[in-house]
C-alpha cells in the first residue's frame, strides 16, 4: 500500500503512540510506502530518504502504486515560500510550509483532492551558492527535535531541507548525512555550502551545519543561528566558548 500527505505537517513517530518521540515530520505532498498497519497507526517508509516511522492512519491519503511510482520518477516540485496556501475544494485554504511538495497537484490521475497551487515553486539543481540564500530563510527558526519547517527544525532537518530545496538529496539524520560526500582535510579547503559534522565524547556524529564564508557556520542549535567555526568546532560568541566539537567537513555538491 502507498500513501501521500494531504495535510500541512504530520508527525512521524518512533513508536505507534501519541506519546512517542517525534523522529521527523511528513510535509504536504510527500509520499511513502505503508509497511504495516495497526488499528490506529501506520508504519511508513518515506520515498525521498527511506526514513521509517509511525503516523496516525487518519492523517494519510491512499494512492495507487502507479501514482507512487510516477511521483517517484518525476522531478520534485516544492513550495519555495516560507508559507503558502493550497486551495482545496470549496475554496478552502490550507497553509503549507517551505519545502512542501506540490509535484502531484497538476496530475489529474494523482490529484486525489483537486488541490490547486499558485505560489512560488522550485525544482531541479541550483548553484552551490544558492544553498546559503536558502539557509537564510530558516534563520531564527526554533529548534525542534524531528522538525523540518521554519516553525521548528532540528540540525539535520535543516541541512536536508536546504539541500532539497536546491535539488540535492541528503539523508535524514546527521549520522547518515556524514556518510555522504567527500571528506576535506582542512577547514581552509571548505566552501560555502559544505557540511560540517560534529561528534560527542563517544565519537558519535550528533550535529551538522552548513559552512558559510569567512569561517562562519549556520546551524540549528536552540534556533537556526550563525556562529564562528574553527578547527576545534563551533564557537559561540555569546557564551564565549566552543559548543560543538568538529569531526569532519564534507563536500556534498
N, C-alpha and C positions, 0 to 999 in steps of 0.2 A: 504494500500500500504506500501511497505517496500523498504529501500534503504541501500546503503553502500557507504563509502567514497573511491573513487579511485584516489584521489589527495593527495598530501603530507599533507597539513593542510588547512582546510577551517574554516572561522569564523562562530560562532554560535551567532546570534544577538538577542537582546531583542525585537526588532520590525522589520517588513519586510521593511527595508530600508538600503541602503549602508551607510547612515549617523548614523545609530542606534548603540548604545553601543554594543560592543562585550562582551558577558557574559561568553563564553567559546570557545573552539575550538574542531573541529572534526578531528581526526587524521586518516591517511591512514588505511583502513581496519576496522574502527569502523562502526557498523551497527545500524540501527534505524528504528522506525516506523514513517511513514508520516501521520500526524494527519490532516493536512489542506493544501490546495494548492491555491495560488493566481496565477496571470498571470506570475509573475517572481519569486515568493517566495514560500517556503515550510516550514510549521511548523512541527518540528520533535520532537520525544522523543527518547533520547539515550537509547539503550537497557541496557548498562552497569550500569548506575546510575539513569535512569529515568529523566535526566535533559532535559528541553524543551527549544526550541528557534527556530529562523528562519534562514534558509540558502538559498542561491541563488539556484534556481532549476536547473541551468546549471551546478552546482557543485556536483551533485549526480548521482549515477547509481542505477537504479531499480533492485531489486532482488525479487525472489518469496517468498511467505510466508513459503514454506517448507525450503528454504535456510535460511531464517531468523531464523526459529525455530531450524534448525540444528546447526547454528553458536551459538545460544543462550544456547544450552545444552552441547556443547563440551568445552574442556579446551581451554583457551585463550593462543595463542602463540604470543609473542611480539618480536619486534626487540630490541636487548639488547645493540646495539652500539649507540654512540652519533648521528651518521648519517650513513645510509647505502643506498644502491641502490636497487630498484626493476627493473628488466628487463622486459620491456613491449614489445609487438610485434614489429618486425623490429629492435630489439636490441636497442630500445630507453631506456635510463636510467632515472629513476625517483628517486630523492633523498627523503628519508623518515626519520623522526626524531626518536629518542629514544622513545620507548613506542608504536610505531605504531603496529597495529595488522596484522599479516601475517597468521592468522588462516585459511583463506579461500583459500589460493593460491594453495594448492595441492588437492583441491576438484574439480574434473572436472565439476561437476554439479553446483558449486558455482563460480568457477574462470571465471568471466564474460569477462575478457580481456586477458586471458592466460598470466598472470604475472608469473615471476619466482623470487625466492629469495634465495640467497646462503650465507647470512650473519649470524651473531650470534643470536641465538634465546633463549628465556627464557619462562618457563611455569611452573606453579604449585607453591606451597608454599615453601618458603625458611626458613632458620632460622631467628630469630628476629635480630641477629647480622648483617645479610646481609642488613638490611634496611639502616644502616649508610653508608655502602660502596656504595650503590646505590645513596644515597643522595649526596655523594661527586661528582657524575657525573654531577650534576646540579650546582655545586659551581660556583659562579660569573655569572650565567645566569641572564640577566637583568630582572627586574620586568616588567611585562606586565599584566594589568588587563584582566582577561579572558584567559591568556596564559597557555599552558600545555606542552611546549617544552623547551629544553635548549637554544633556541633562544629568549625566552620571556615567563615568567611564573609568576603566582600570588601565594599567600601563600598557598591557598587550592589546587590549581592545582599541586603545588609542592608536598604536602603531599599525594594527591591522586595518582599521578603517581609513586612516590617512593613505596608506598604500592602496587599498581597494578603490578609493575614490580617484586614484590616478592610474588605475588599470593594472596594478601589480598585486600578486597574490601572496599573502602571508598566512601562516597557520595561526591558531587562536592564542595559545599560551606563550609566554616569554621563553620558556624552556624549549618549546617546539620551534619557535622562530629562530632560536640560536643555532639550530641545525641547518639553516638555510644560508645561502650566500657564501662569499669568500672572506676569510679572516684577514684582517690587516695587522701588520706587525707593530705599527706605532700610531698613536693618535694623530701625529702630524700627517699621516697618509690619508686621513679621512676627509670626506667631502660632505657638504650639507646634504642631508637625506639619508646618509648611512645610519645604521643602527648600532647603538652601544648597549651591551648587556652587562649585568651586574650580578654578583653571587653573594651568598651568605657564608658563614663560617664553615659550613659543611661542604662548600663548593657547589651548591645547587643554584642554578640561574633563577633569580627571583624578581628581576626588574629589567625593563628595557626602555630606551628613549631614543629620540631622533637627534642626530648631530646637526648643529647649526654652524654658521661661520664664526670665526674668531673665538673658538673654544667655548661656545655656549651649547646647551642642550635643552630641548623642550621635551617634557615628560609628565606623566600623571603621578603625582605624589601629594596627597591631600587635595590637590586640584591640578589641572594642567598648567604647568608653570615653566619658566625659563630660569635655568641656573648655569653656573660655570661648570666646566668639566676639565679635568687634568688627568695625568697618568695614574693617579690614585683613585679617582672616581668623581662623583658629583659633589661640588662644593656649594653649600647654601650660605649666601652672604648674610641672610637674616640671622641665622644661628651661629655663623662664623665657624662652621665645621663641615666635614665630609659626611654625607648621609648615605651614600651607596658606594660599594667597592667595585671598581671596574674589573671585568673579567676579559671581555673581548669586544672588538669592534668589527662589524660585518658589513661588507658591501653587497647589497642585495640587487641593486639596479646597475 
